[in-house]
Amino acid sequence: MKLRRAARRRGMTIVETALVLAVFCMLLFGVFEYCRFLYVQHVVQNAARDGSRYAAVNMDKPSTFDATDYTDSSGTTFANIQNYTTARLGGADKQLSNYKVAVYAVDSAGLGLTPVVIRPQSTSPPTYPDPFNASDPNKVPWNSATFSNGVAVSIQGTYKPLLPSFLSMSASMTFTVTALTGAEG
């Protein structure tokens, strides 16, 4: 009689453990995934900030310096702004799909609005260019920003969780991070 009771109790323990372990694993993976998302977002924000500062101190470089390396007369090569910004991500760009970097002079009229609108300068306002479209005819060169204006770096990408269906999350989250620095030119 005692043998049957002990065998039943062991079976109940296995079932209870399986139920608790399933809930615990979902919670644990949810915390890991959320921390991974916050990590990527934080690194992207820092990279955008570093990239905008790098652009601000290199206003004397040609307008192609946003995507093309520059070599000065002494033979020193400077990494372009997009590569510099990507290097600051330290590999976190691999966590993003459709990853893009844009560098642009900021429209000072947008900074006076409430709420503030960080948008590229345009050759024909009120039509403002897409900062990620290099061939937009309304686009103003990034290094044309004057001392009172700003230069911005925007990073856009789509974050995809590892286990979205398991954690009841969106399959992808697109975000854009923009950092603005005062131009030093």
N, C-alpha and C positions, 0 to 999 in steps of 0.2 A: 504494500500500500504506500509506504514512504517512497519507494522507488518511482512510482508513477507520478507522484506529486513533484518530485525534484526534476523529473524529465519535462513536465509541463512548465515548470517555472523557468527552466533554461530556454525553452521555446519562446516564452513571453519576453525574456530578457533580450533575446536576439531581435524580436520584432520591435520592441521599444527602442533599442539601440539604433536600428535601421531608420526609424522615423525621426529620432532626434538628430542623428548624423546627417540625414538629408536636409533638414532645416538649417543645421549648423553650417553645412558646406555651402548652401545657397547664400547665407549671410556672409560667410567668409569670402566667397568669390565676388559678391557684390561690393564688399569693402575694398578688395584688391582692385577691382575694375574702376571704382570711383577714384581711388588713390592714383591709379595709372592715368586717368583722364586729367585729374588736377595737376599731376606732374607734367604732362605734355603741355597743358595750357600755361602753366607757370614758365616753363622753358621757352615757349613761343613768345610770351610777353617779354621776357628778358632779351631774347634774340632781336625782337623788333626794336626795343629800346637801344640796344648796342648798335644795331644797324643804322638807326636814325642819327645817333651821335656820330658814327663813322661818316655818314653822308654830310653832316653839318660841318665837320672839320676838313672835308675834302671838296669844298665848293669850288676850288680853283681847277679841278680836274674837268676834262671834257664831258659833254652831256651823255656820251656813250659809256661813261664809267659806271653807270648803274648795272650794266650787263657785260662789259668788256674790261679786262684788266688793263692797267695803264703802266707804261714804262717811261720814266722821266729821262732827261738827258744824261744823267750820271749812270744809267743802267739799272736803277732800282725799280722793281716791279711791285705795284700795289694791287692787291686783290680787289676785284670789283665789289660793289656794295651787296649785290645778291649773293655772291659766294661768301663774302665776309659774314653776312647774316646767317646763311645756311651753316657755316662752320660753327657759329655760336650756338646752334641747336644741339650740337654734340650727338648727333644720331637720332634725335627725337623726330626729325623730319620723316624717318622711316615709319613712324607710327601714324603718319598722315597720308592720305591719298589726295591726288589733285593739288599738291602743295605748290604754292606760288608766292613770289615776293615781288612787291612793287615799291618803287621809290618815286616820289613826286613832290613838287613845290605845292604848298598849301594855299588855298584861297583865303585871304585874310578876312573877306566879308563873311565867310562861314563861321569864323571864330567869334564874330560879334553877335551871332544869333543865340537865342535861348530856346532849347538847349544848344550847346556848341555843335557845329557840324564840321567835321574834318573832311574836306573834299579837295580834289586836285584843282589847281588853277586852270582856267580855260581861256582859249583865245577868243571865244565868243560866248560869254555868259548870256543867258541862264542855262545854256547847255554845258554840262560838266562831263569831262571824259571819264571813262572807266579806267582806274589806275592800273589794272592788270592787262589792258589792251595797249600794247606799245605802238600800234599803228593808228591810234585814234587821231584824226586830224585836229581836234580841239585841244590836244595835249600840249602843255608847256614844258620845256625841259626842266628836269629836277634841279639843276644847278642855277636856274634863273631866279631863285628865291633871294630876296634882299635881306638886309640885316633885321628889319622889323617883321619879316615874314618867317614862316617855318618850313622845314622840310620833314616829310613823314615817310615812314616805312610801314607798309601793311603786309601782313602774312595771312594767307588764306589757305585753308585745308579742311579735309573731311576726316574726322576721327571715327574709327570703326572699332567697337568693342569686340573682345575676343569671343565672348559667349552671349550675344544679345538675346537670343531666344530663351536660353536657359535662365537669364536674369530678368526677363520681361523688359528689356531696354529697347530703345530705338536702334535700328540696324546701322545708322550712321548719324553723326552730328557735325554739321558744317559750321565753322566759326572763322571770323576774321578778327585779327588783332592789329591795332594801329598804334604806333608810337610817334609822337610829334616832338621835334627839337627845334629850337630857334636857330635860324641860319646864321652862320658866322661870316658870310661873304659880303 
